[in-house]
Amino acid sequence: MAKQKVALLTAGGLAPCLSSAVGGLIERYSDVAPDIELVAYRSGYQGVLLGDSIKITADMRQKAPLLHRYGGSPIGNSRVKLTNAADCVKRGLVKEGENPLRVAAERLANDGVTILHTIGGDDTNTTAADLAAYLAANGYNLTVVGLPKTVDNDVVPIRQSLGAWTAAEVGAHFFDNVSNEQTAAPRTLIIHEVMGRHCGWLTAATARAYLQRTKNYEYVDGLMTNARMKSIDAVYLPELAFDLDAEAARLKEVMDRTGHATVFVSEGACLDAIVAEREAAGETIKRDAFGHVKIDTINVGGWFQKQFAGLIDAERSLVQKSGYFARSAPANGDDLRLIQSMTDLAVESALNKVSGVTGHDEAENGKLRTIEFPRIKGGKAFDTSTKWFGEVMDTIGQKYSAA
């Protein structure tokens, strides 16, 4: 049997699972195939193209359980699309005229890698799919197994992506503190912007986690720190219709009655309208290597602040973003269990030469399996008809309909 060598990489944005998933893969290989050499490419596909790798030493293997305690990535991330040759050339990752897929394949082959694990979201794993297809078509003997990471929970057809549960819980913790700003000045509007480019799942789940976190708090009757101050007055998602005039009137009534208003908004809510508005004004919108709008340059929360502040007579308004705080957290208990099940399957699949992405397949009644790469897509919409979301909206008293 040919000697095996395993490589790991993490790519895309951070999520509260990367460190634990790397640790889980190291632990599992050390348990079931301790003689297999392990390496990690530094900073995702960038490391593959540049030949920048880390050898996983015996000491690293022994201390791998420590990685479950931390957020971030112990091997670094980047956003690189191997089919975007122009971007790779511009960034100095390949030379003019080189095919990044071929450069990556040759690097993996020259390094003796037989198994590659990619830990990332839809962009990472669609890039892994492109690489796996190139490897297969050109006679390279290499198995590619991805793990699904995204706080947006928007990977088709995967029921639950790694890190999303934690991001919702940590985002709720973040806003529990921020909500106290309602006592800092009369008629305050607070907008909590949550990550989620195309999918509102994380915003909805963060709102649910926040309501669950605060529902049993006790207060001193008659003072301003009370249950009403801890409430949510609106949730805006990419999947929901948005009527500015109707919502402004509703929030003004809330402001007049309570002296404050609280809004949870997905960073992708009204994004297309905002981008169109700015492009119509002659602005050039920045996009990444995958063609996505660089959402941190759009400031969706700021747009909602601009629309609402005057219409509801807010004396003070602020936008608070939980995204980097939430996505950089260590995995919680629910995600740790999910990570273990997916890393165990990823190792089993890799050793059996089955390529794909591990996850609970929604087309197979939620069965945990290694899903074929061509079926992996991004931008899965949040199902706003799900029962728990209806309960959230009933709690805050907001009527809603699909966009």
C-alpha positions as CSV (number, residue, x, y, z in Angstrom):
1,M,0.0,0.0,0.0
2,A,1.3,3.4,-1.0
3,K,2.4,5.7,1.9
4,Q,-0.3,8.2,2.9
5,K,0.2,11.8,3.7
6,V,-2.6,14.1,4.9
7,A,-2.8,17.9,4.5
8,L,-5.2,20.3,6.2
9,L,-6.2,23.8,5.4
10,T,-8.7,26.3,6.6
11,A,-10.0,29.1,4.3
12,G,-12.5,31.9,4.0
13,G,-13.7,33.9,7.0
14,L,-13.4,32.7,10.6
15,A,-16.0,30.6,12.4
16,P,-16.1,29.2,15.9
17,C,-15.1,25.7,14.7
18,L,-11.8,26.0,12.8
19,S,-9.4,25.5,15.7
20,S,-11.5,22.6,17.0
21,A,-11.9,21.0,13.6
22,V,-8.1,21.1,13.0
23,G,-7.6,19.6,16.5
24,G,-10.3,17.0,15.9
25,L,-8.7,15.8,12.6
26,I,-5.3,15.6,14.2
27,E,-6.7,13.6,17.1
28,R,-8.6,11.2,14.9
29,Y,-5.7,10.5,12.6
30,S,-3.5,10.0,15.7
31,D,-6.0,7.4,17.0
32,V,-6.8,5.4,13.9
33,A,-3.8,5.9,11.7
34,P,-0.9,7.2,13.9
35,D,1.8,6.5,11.3
36,I,0.3,8.8,8.7
37,E,2.3,12.0,8.2
38,L,0.2,15.2,8.8
39,V,0.9,18.7,7.5
40,A,-1.1,21.9,7.3
41,Y,-0.9,24.6,4.6
42,R,-0.6,28.0,6.1
43,S,-3.3,30.5,5.2
44,G,-5.5,28.2,3.2
45,Y,-5.1,27.8,-0.6
46,Q,-2.5,30.6,-0.5
47,G,-0.2,28.2,1.4
48,V,-0.8,25.5,-1.2
49,L,0.1,27.8,-4.1
50,L,3.2,29.2,-2.3
51,G,4.3,25.8,-0.8
52,D,4.0,27.3,2.7
53,S,3.2,24.4,5.1
54,I,3.5,23.4,8.8
55,K,4.6,19.9,9.8
56,I,2.3,18.5,12.5
57,T,4.9,17.3,15.0
58,A,4.5,14.6,17.8
59,D,4.2,17.4,20.3
60,M,1.4,19.1,18.3
61,R,-0.4,15.7,18.1
62,Q,-0.2,15.3,21.9
63,K,-1.4,18.8,22.5
64,A,-4.1,18.8,19.8
65,P,-7.0,18.6,22.4
66,L,-6.0,22.2,23.5
67,L,-7.3,23.4,20.1
68,H,-10.9,22.8,21.2
69,R,-10.6,25.7,23.6
70,Y,-9.7,28.4,21.1
71,G,-11.3,30.4,18.4
72,G,-9.7,31.6,15.2
73,S,-7.6,29.2,13.0
74,P,-4.3,27.7,14.3
75,I,-3.1,27.4,10.7
76,G,-4.5,30.6,9.2
77,N,-7.0,31.6,6.5
78,S,-7.2,33.4,3.2
79,R,-9.7,33.9,0.4
80,V,-8.3,32.5,-2.8
81,K,-10.3,31.2,-5.8
82,L,-8.2,28.8,-7.8
83,T,-10.2,29.4,-10.9
84,N,-9.6,33.1,-10.8
85,A,-6.2,33.2,-12.3
86,A,-6.1,37.0,-12.7
87,D,-6.6,37.5,-9.0
88,C,-4.0,34.9,-8.1
89,V,-1.5,36.6,-10.4
90,K,-2.3,40.1,-9.0
91,R,-1.6,38.8,-5.5
92,G,1.7,37.2,-6.4
93,L,0.4,33.6,-5.8
94,V,1.1,32.4,-9.4
95,K,3.0,33.7,-12.4
96,E,1.4,35.2,-15.5
97,G,0.1,32.4,-17.7
98,E,0.0,29.7,-15.0
99,N,-3.2,27.8,-14.1
100,P,-3.6,28.0,-10.3
101,L,-5.4,24.7,-10.3
102,R,-2.3,23.1,-11.9
103,V,0.1,24.9,-9.6
104,A,-1.9,23.6,-6.6
105,A,-2.1,20.1,-8.0
106,E,1.6,20.0,-8.7
107,R,2.4,21.4,-5.2
108,L,0.3,18.7,-3.5
109,A,1.8,16.0,-5.7
110,N,5.4,17.2,-5.1
111,D,4.7,17.4,-1.4
112,G,3.5,13.7,-1.5
113,V,0.0,14.6,-0.2
114,T,-2.6,11.9,-0.8
115,I,-5.4,13.3,1.3
116,L,-6.5,16.9,1.5
117,H,-9.0,18.2,4.1
118,T,-10.5,21.6,3.4
119,I,-12.3,23.3,6.3
120,G,-14.4,26.2,5.0
121,G,-17.7,27.5,3.7
122,D,-19.3,27.2,0.3
123,D,-16.5,29.2,-1.5
124,T,-13.8,27.0,0.2
125,N,-15.6,23.8,-0.7
126,T,-16.6,24.8,-4.2
127,T,-12.9,25.6,-4.8
128,A,-12.1,22.2,-3.3
129,A,-14.6,20.8,-5.8
130,D,-12.8,22.5,-8.7
131,L,-9.5,21.2,-7.4
132,A,-10.8,17.6,-6.9
133,A,-12.3,17.6,-10.4
134,Y,-8.9,18.9,-11.8
135,L,-7.0,16.2,-9.9
136,A,-9.3,13.4,-11.1
137,A,-9.2,14.6,-14.7
138,N,-5.5,14.8,-14.8
139,G,-4.5,11.6,-13.1
140,Y,-3.5,12.8,-9.7
141,N,-4.1,10.2,-6.9
142,L,-5.5,12.5,-4.2
143,T,-8.7,12.4,-2.1
144,V,-10.3,15.7,-1.0
145,V,-12.7,15.8,1.9
146,G,-14.1,19.1,3.1
147,L,-15.8,20.1,6.3
148,P,-18.6,22.8,6.2
149,K,-17.8,26.0,8.1
150,T,-19.9,29.1,8.0
151,V,-21.6,31.1,10.7
152,D,-24.4,31.9,8.1
153,N,-25.5,28.2,8.0
154,D,-26.1,28.7,4.3
155,V,-24.5,25.7,2.6
156,V,-26.7,23.6,0.3
157,P,-27.6,20.8,1.0
158,I,-26.2,20.7,4.6
159,R,-28.6,21.0,7.5
160,Q,-26.2,22.6,10.0
161,S,-22.8,24.0,9.3
162,L,-20.0,24.1,11.9
163,G,-19.7,27.1,14.1
164,A,-23.2,28.6,13.4
165,W,-24.7,27.5,16.8
166,T,-21.8,29.1,18.6
167,A,-22.0,32.3,16.7
168,A,-25.7,32.7,17.6
169,E,-25.0,32.1,21.3
170,V,-22.0,34.4,21.4
171,G,-23.9,37.1,19.4
172,A,-26.6,37.0,22.0
173,H,-24.1,37.4,24.8
174,F,-22.6,40.4,22.9
175,F,-26.0,42.1,22.6
176,D,-27.0,41.4,26.2
177,N,-24.3,43.9,27.2
178,V,-25.0,46.3,24.3
179,S,-28.7,46.5,25.1
180,N,-27.8,48.3,28.4
181,E,-26.9,51.3,26.2
182,Q,-30.7,52.0,26.1
183,T,-30.2,53.6,29.5
184,A,-27.5,56.0,28.3
185,A,-29.8,58.6,26.7
186,P,-33.5,59.2,26.1
187,R,-35.1,58.0,22.7
188,T,-32.2,55.7,21.8
189,L,-32.3,53.5,18.7
190,I,-29.9,50.5,18.7
191,I,-29.3,48.5,15.6
192,H,-27.6,45.2,16.1
193,E,-26.0,44.1,12.8
194,V,-25.4,40.4,12.5
195,M,-23.5,38.5,9.9
196,G,-25.4,36.9,7.0
197,R,-24.8,37.9,3.4
198,H,-27.6,36.0,1.7
199,C,-29.1,34.1,4.6
200,G,-30.8,35.4,7.6
201,W,-30.4,32.2,9.7
202,L,-27.7,33.7,12.0
203,T,-29.7,36.9,12.7
204,A,-32.8,34.9,13.5
205,A,-30.9,32.4,15.6
206,T,-29.1,35.2,17.5
207,A,-32.4,36.9,18.2
208,R,-33.8,33.6,19.5
209,A,-30.7,33.0,21.7
210,Y,-30.9,36.5,23.1
211,L,-34.6,36.2,24.0
212,Q,-33.9,32.8,25.7
213,R,-30.9,34.2,27.5
214,T,-32.8,37.2,28.9
215,K,-36.3,35.8,29.5
216,N,-35.8,34.7,33.1
217,Y,-33.9,37.8,34.3
218,E,-35.2,39.5,37.4
219,Y,-35.5,43.3,37.8
220,V,-36.2,45.9,40.4
221,D,-39.7,47.2,39.7
222,G,-40.0,50.9,38.8
223,L,-36.4,51.3,37.5
224,M,-35.3,51.7,33.9
225,T,-33.4,48.4,33.7
226,N,-36.4,46.1,33.0
227,A,-37.7,43.5,30.7
228,R,-38.9,46.0,28.1
229,M,-35.4,47.5,27.8
230,K,-34.1,44.0,27.0
231,S,-36.7,43.4,24.3
232,I,-36.3,43.3,20.5
233,D,-38.6,45.4,18.3
234,A,-37.7,44.3,14.8
235,V,-35.8,41.6,12.9
236,Y,-34.9,42.3,9.3
237,L,-33.5,39.5,7.1
238,P,-32.7,39.1,3.4
239,E,-35.6,36.7,3.1
240,L,-38.2,39.1,4.4
241,A,-40.1,41.9,2.6
242,F,-39.2,45.3,3.9
243,D,-41.7,48.3,4.0
244,L,-39.7,51.3,5.2
245,D,-42.8,53.6,5.8
246,A,-44.8,50.9,7.7
247,E,-41.8,49.9,9.8
248,A,-40.9,53.5,10.6
249,A,-44.4,54.2,11.8
250,R,-44.4,51.0,13.9
251,L,-41.0,51.8,15.5
252,K,-42.0,55.4,16.1
253,E,-45.0,54.1,18.1
254,V,-42.6,51.9,20.1
255,M,-40.2,54.8,20.6
256,D,-43.0,57.1,21.8
257,R,-44.3,54.5,24.2
258,T,-41.1,53.2,25.7
259,G,-38.4,55.7,25.0
260,H,-36.2,53.3,23.0
261,A,-36.2,50.9,20.1
262,T,-34.1,47.8,19.3
263,V,-33.5,46.3,15.8
264,F,-31.7,43.1,14.8
265,V,-30.6,43.3,11.1
266,S,-28.8,40.8,8.9
267,E,-25.8,42.4,7.0
268,G,-27.5,41.1,3.8
269,A,-30.9,42.7,4.5
270,C,-31.8,45.1,1.6
271,L,-28.2,44.6,0.3
272,D,-29.2,44.5,-3.4
273,A,-31.2,47.7,-3.0
274,I,-28.3,49.5,-1.2
275,V,-25.8,48.4,-3.8
276,A,-28.0,49.5,-6.7
277,E,-28.6,52.8,-5.0
278,R,-24.9,53.5,-4.6
279,E,-24.0,52.3,-8.1
280,A,-26.7,54.5,-9.5
281,A,-24.9,57.4,-7.7
282,G,-21.7,56.5,-9.6
283,E,-19.9,54.6,-6.8
284,T,-17.8,51.6,-7.7
285,I,-18.6,48.7,-5.3
286,K,-15.6,46.6,-4.2
287,R,-15.9,42.8,-4.8
288,D,-13.7,39.9,-3.7
289,A,-12.1,37.2,-5.7
290,F,-15.4,35.2,-5.8
291,G,-17.3,38.2,-7.1
292,H,-19.1,38.9,-3.8
293,V,-19.7,42.4,-2.7
294,K,-17.2,43.3,0.1
295,I,-19.9,43.6,2.6
296,D,-17.9,45.3,5.2
297,T,-17.7,48.3,2.9
298,I,-21.5,48.6,2.5
299,N,-22.4,49.1,6.2
300,V,-26.0,47.8,6.0
301,G,-26.6,48.7,9.7
302,G,-25.6,52.3,8.9
303,W,-28.1,52.4,6.1
304,F,-30.9,51.3,8.4
305,Q,-29.7,53.8,11.0
306,K,-29.9,56.6,8.3
307,Q,-33.4,55.5,7.2
308,F,-34.9,55.2,10.7
309,A,-33.2,57.7,13.0
310,G,-35.1,60.8,11.7
311,L,-38.3,59.0,10.9
312,I,-38.8,57.8,14.5
313,D,-37.4,60.9,16.2
314,A,-34.5,59.2,17.8
315,E,-32.3,61.5,19.8
316,R,-29.5,59.0,19.8
317,S,-28.8,56.1,17.5
318,L,-26.0,53.6,17.2
319,V,-25.0,50.5,15.2
320,Q,-23.3,47.6,17.0
321,K,-21.9,44.7,15.1
322,S,-21.4,41.3,16.8
323,G,-19.8,39.6,13.7
324,Y,-16.1,39.6,14.5
325,F,-16.8,39.0,18.2
326,A,-19.1,36.0,17.4
327,R,-17.1,34.4,14.6
328,S,-13.8,34.4,16.6
329,A,-15.2,32.5,19.6
330,P,-14.3,29.0,20.6
331,A,-16.9,26.3,19.7
332,N,-19.6,25.7,22.3
333,G,-20.8,22.3,23.4
334,D,-23.3,21.8,20.6
335,D,-20.7,22.6,18.0
336,L,-18.0,20.5,19.6
337,R,-20.3,17.4,19.3
338,L,-21.1,18.3,15.7
339,I,-17.4,18.8,14.9
340,Q,-16.5,15.5,16.4
341,S,-19.0,13.6,14.3
342,M,-17.9,15.4,11.1
343,T,-14.2,15.0,11.7
344,D,-14.6,11.3,12.5
345,L,-16.5,10.8,9.2
346,A,-14.1,13.0,7.3
347,V,-11.2,10.7,8.3
348,E,-13.1,7.5,7.6
349,S,-14.1,8.8,4.1
350,A,-10.6,10.0,3.3
351,L,-9.0,6.7,4.3
352,N,-11.6,5.0,2.1
353,K,-10.9,7.4,-0.8
354,V,-14.3,9.0,-0.8
355,S,-14.2,12.6,-1.8
356,G,-16.8,15.2,-0.8
357,V,-18.0,17.4,2.1
358,T,-19.2,15.9,5.4
359,G,-22.6,17.0,6.6
360,H,-26.2,16.1,7.4
361,D,-27.7,15.8,3.9
362,E,-31.1,17.5,3.7
363,A,-31.9,15.4,0.6
364,E,-31.3,12.2,2.6
365,N,-33.5,13.0,5.6
366,G,-30.6,14.6,7.4
367,K,-28.3,11.6,7.3
368,L,-24.7,12.4,8.1
369,R,-22.7,11.4,5.0
370,T,-20.0,12.6,2.7
371,I,-21.9,14.7,0.2
372,E,-20.8,14.8,-3.4
373,F,-18.9,18.0,-4.3
374,P,-21.1,19.0,-7.3
375,R,-24.1,19.3,-5.0
376,I,-22.4,21.8,-2.7
377,K,-23.6,25.4,-3.2
378,G,-23.7,28.6,-1.2
379,G,-26.5,31.1,-0.6
380,K,-29.1,28.7,1.0
381,A,-32.0,30.8,2.1
382,F,-33.3,30.7,5.7
383,D,-36.7,29.0,5.9
384,T,-38.8,31.7,7.6
385,S,-41.7,29.3,8.0
386,T,-39.7,27.3,10.5
387,K,-41.6,27.0,13.8
388,W,-39.0,28.6,16.1
389,F,-38.7,31.7,13.9
390,G,-42.5,32.2,14.0
391,E,-42.3,32.1,17.8
392,V,-39.5,34.7,17.8
393,M,-41.6,37.0,15.6
394,D,-44.7,36.4,17.7
395,T,-42.7,37.4,20.8
396,I,-41.6,40.7,19.3
397,G,-44.9,41.4,17.7
398,Q,-43.7,42.0,14.2
399,K,-45.8,40.9,11.2
400,Y,-43.7,39.6,8.3
401,S,-43.9,38.1,4.9
402,A,-41.4,36.6,2.5
403,A,-39.5,38.9,0.2
